[in-house]
Amino acid sequence: MDLNNIPQIKHTDSNNFFLLSGPCAIEGEEMALRIAEKIITVTDKLKIPYVFKGSFKKANRSRVDSFTGIGNEKALKILRKVSETFNVPTITDIHEASDAAMAAEYVDILQIPAFLVRQTDLVVAAAKTGKTVSLKKGQFMSPESMKHAVTKVTDSGNQQVMVTDRGTMFGYQDMVVDFRGIPTMKQFSPVVLDVTHSLQQPNQTSGVTGGRPDMIETIARAGIATGVDGIFLETHFDPANAKSDGANMLHLDHLDKLLTNLVTLKQTVNSLQ
């Protein structure tokens, strides 16, 4: 994957990690613009290549009464509004092969959720849009096995592909990141570390996923130290009242300090190479 092939991306010559960040789900236009503006202020200051993230639909829910979205077209139009307002690329996840062409009309990167990364029709449909494809590593998959998911994209004529590690199931209700997988997957793809979903505590008896947001910087620092190309994190100005994944999101107020620390660490890592 060539980062420069992502439309509107900036700061690609900074030798920094790139960032995929935003709310878990698009809840409305005002909140999306507010979050994007804050993140862009920080990433421009630190010269971090940035892509705004927001899910137009949440299909993987624990309970039938969980929030799934505000409407596909409405949410996708908000993603386009963010892109046009701030001149920034966007990423969203898709869940069915029919989503690919629809979402590709509005965003620059299509993300394949971890639970669906073995679904060949979905991966190929995303690849054939010509958009950059981000493949979330399945919680149940080894780093080595992600090579086959990457090959599905490249064999479909699309070289714009990356892998995002979001942790591996550890028992029934916890996740763990095996950092040995970072250099393994870098052999066949750029690698992003999802530092918020990696801290989920799924399968709670309440039907609402828990998390450990206090460990976000710990996981992110370890990822930078082991050579990840990008960081994925979800953030919100009011995580406690976010409609999806609030339990493991970073509060927007903490973003500046976190990214400043990570850039400092990245500079140190660069000096050792």
C-alpha positions in Angstrom: 0.0 0.0 0.0 1.1 3.5 -0.8 -0.1 6.1 1.7 0.1 8.8 -1.0 -2.6 7.0 -3.0 -5.2 7.8 -0.4 -6.9 11.0 -1.6 -6.4 14.2 0.5 -4.1 12.7 3.0 -1.5 15.1 4.4 1.9 15.0 6.1 3.0 11.7 4.4 6.6 13.0 4.3 6.8 13.4 8.1 8.1 9.9 8.8 5.3 9.6 11.4 2.8 6.8 11.9 -0.5 7.5 10.3 -3.8 7.7 12.3 -7.3 6.3 11.7 -9.5 7.9 14.3 -13.0 9.1 15.0 -16.1 8.0 16.8 -17.2 4.3 16.7 -20.5 5.2 15.0 -21.8 8.3 13.2 -24.5 9.6 15.6 -25.2 12.9 13.8 -23.5 15.6 11.8 -22.7 18.0 14.6 -20.8 15.4 16.7 -18.9 14.1 13.7 -17.7 17.5 12.7 -16.8 18.4 16.2 -14.7 15.3 16.7 -13.1 15.7 13.3 -12.1 19.3 13.9 -10.4 18.5 17.2 -8.5 15.5 15.8 -7.4 17.5 12.7 -6.1 20.4 14.9 -3.9 17.9 16.8 -2.7 15.9 13.8 -1.9 19.0 11.8 0.2 20.4 14.7 2.1 17.1 15.0 2.2 16.4 11.3 0.5 13.0 11.5 -1.2 11.7 8.3 -4.8 11.4 9.3 -8.0 9.6 8.1 -11.3 10.3 9.8 -13.1 7.1 11.0 -16.8 6.6 11.5 -19.1 3.6 11.1 -22.2 4.3 9.0 -23.8 1.2 10.3 -23.2 -1.1 13.3 -24.1 -4.7 12.3 -22.2 -6.6 15.0 -24.2 -5.9 18.2 -24.6 -8.0 21.3 -28.3 -7.3 21.7 -31.1 -6.7 19.2 -31.9 -3.4 21.0 -28.4 -2.0 20.6 -27.8 1.1 18.5 -27.1 0.2 14.8 -27.1 3.6 13.1 -29.0 6.7 12.0 -29.7 5.4 8.5 -27.1 4.3 5.9 -27.4 7.2 3.4 -27.7 9.8 6.1 -24.5 8.6 7.9 -22.6 8.2 4.6 -23.5 11.8 3.7 -22.1 13.0 7.0 -18.9 11.2 6.3 -18.7 13.0 2.9 -19.5 16.3 4.7 -16.5 15.7 7.0 -14.3 15.0 4.1 -15.4 18.1 2.2 -15.3 20.4 5.2 -11.9 19.5 6.4 -10.2 18.1 3.2 -9.5 14.8 4.9 -9.9 11.2 3.8 -12.5 9.0 5.5 -12.9 5.3 6.4 -15.9 3.2 7.2 -16.6 -0.5 7.7 -18.9 -2.6 5.6 -20.7 -5.8 6.4 -22.2 -7.2 3.2 -20.8 -7.4 -0.3 -23.6 -5.0 -1.4 -22.3 -2.4 1.0 -19.0 -2.1 -0.9 -20.1 -0.1 -4.0 -22.5 2.0 -1.9 -19.9 3.1 0.7 -17.2 3.6 -1.9 -19.3 6.5 -3.3 -18.7 8.4 -0.1 -15.4 7.3 1.6 -11.8 6.6 0.6 -11.1 3.4 2.6 -13.3 0.4 3.2 -12.7 -1.5 6.4 -13.6 -5.2 6.7 -14.6 -6.0 10.3 -12.6 -8.7 12.2 -15.5 -11.2 12.4 -16.0 -11.0 8.7 -12.4 -11.0 7.3 -12.7 -14.6 6.1 -15.8 -13.7 4.0 -14.3 -13.9 0.5 -17.3 -12.3 -1.3 -17.1 -9.3 1.0 -13.3 -8.9 0.8 -13.3 -9.2 -3.0 -16.2 -6.8 -3.4 -14.3 -4.2 -1.4 -11.1 -4.8 -3.4 -12.9 -4.4 -6.7 -14.1 -0.9 -5.8 -10.5 0.3 -6.2 -10.6 1.9 -2.8 -7.9 1.2 -0.1 -9.0 -1.8 1.9 -8.3 -2.2 5.7 -8.6 -5.8 6.9 -9.2 -6.2 10.6 -7.4 -9.3 11.8 -9.9 -11.8 13.1 -9.9 -12.2 16.9 -9.7 -15.9 16.1 -6.9 -15.8 13.5 -3.2 -16.0 13.6 -1.0 -13.2 12.2 0.3 -15.6 9.6 -3.1 -16.5 8.3 -3.9 -12.9 7.5 -1.6 -13.2 4.5 -4.5 -15.1 2.7 -6.9 -12.3 3.3 -4.4 -9.8 1.9 -3.9 -12.1 -1.1 -7.7 -12.0 -1.8 -7.4 -8.2 -2.2 -4.2 -8.2 -4.3 -5.4 -11.1 -6.5 -8.5 -8.9 -7.2 -6.2 -6.3 -8.8 -5.9 -4.0 -5.8 -2.6 -3.3 -4.1 -4.0 -0.7 -1.7 -4.4 -3.0 1.3 -3.4 -2.9 5.0 -4.0 -5.2 8.0 -5.3 -3.9 11.4 -4.6 -5.9 14.5 -7.4 -5.5 17.1 -6.3 -8.1 19.6 -7.0 -11.9 20.0 -9.6 -13.5 22.2 -8.2 -14.4 25.6 -10.7 -16.6 27.3 -14.3 -15.7 26.9 -14.3 -12.1 28.1 -11.0 -10.5 27.4 -8.6 -9.6 24.5 -4.8 -9.6 24.3 -2.4 -8.2 21.7 0.4 -10.5 20.7 3.0 -8.1 19.6 5.0 -10.8 17.8 2.3 -10.5 15.1 3.3 -7.0 14.1 6.6 -7.9 12.4 5.0 -11.0 11.0 2.2 -9.2 9.3 4.5 -6.4 8.1 6.2 -8.9 5.9 3.1 -8.8 3.6 1.2 -5.6 4.4 1.4 -2.3 6.3 0.1 -2.9 9.8 -2.2 -0.8 11.9 -2.8 -1.4 15.6 -6.3 -0.8 16.9 -5.5 0.4 20.4 -9.2 0.8 21.6 -10.9 -2.4 20.3 -7.8 -4.4 21.5 -8.9 -3.4 25.0 -12.5 -4.6 24.7 -14.0 -7.0 27.3 -16.6 -8.7 25.2 -19.4 -11.2 26.0 -20.4 -9.5 29.3 -23.5 -10.9 30.9 -25.2 -7.5 30.5 -24.9 -7.8 26.7 -22.9 -4.6 26.6 -19.1 -4.8 25.8 -16.8 -3.5 28.5 -13.3 -2.2 28.1 -10.0 -0.9 29.6 -9.5 2.7 28.2 -6.9 3.3 31.0 -4.6 1.0 29.1 -4.8 2.8 25.7 -1.5 4.5 26.0 0.2 1.4 27.2 -0.9 -0.6 24.1 -0.2 2.3 21.8 3.3 2.8 23.0 4.1 -0.9 22.7 2.7 -0.8 19.1 4.9 2.1 18.1 7.9 0.4 19.7 7.3 -2.8 17.7 7.1 -0.9 14.4 3.4 -0.5 13.5 2.8 1.7 10.5 -0.5 3.2 11.8 -2.6 3.6 14.9 -6.4 3.2 15.0 -8.3 4.6 17.9 -11.9 5.6 18.6 -12.5 8.8 20.5 -15.5 10.8 21.6 -16.1 14.0 23.7 -18.6 12.0 25.9 -17.6 8.3 25.9 -20.0 7.5 28.7 -22.9 8.5 26.5 -21.6 7.3 23.1 -24.1 5.0 21.4 -21.5 2.4 20.6 -18.2 1.1 22.2 -18.0 3.9 24.8 -16.5 1.6 27.4 -13.2 1.4 25.5 -13.0 4.8 23.7 -10.5 7.5 24.4 -11.9 10.8 25.7 -11.3 13.5 23.1 -9.7 15.7 25.8 -6.8 13.2 26.2 -6.0 12.9 22.5 -3.4 15.7 22.2 -1.3 14.4 25.1 -1.4 10.8 23.8 -0.5 11.6 20.3 2.3 14.0 21.4 3.8 11.2 23.5 3.5 8.7 20.6 5.2 11.1 18.1 8.0 11.5 20.6 8.4 7.7 20.9 8.2 7.3 17.1 11.1 9.8 16.7 13.1 7.7 19.1 12.3 4.5 17.3 13.3 6.1 14.0 16.6 7.1 15.4 17.4 3.5 16.3 16.8 2.2 12.8 
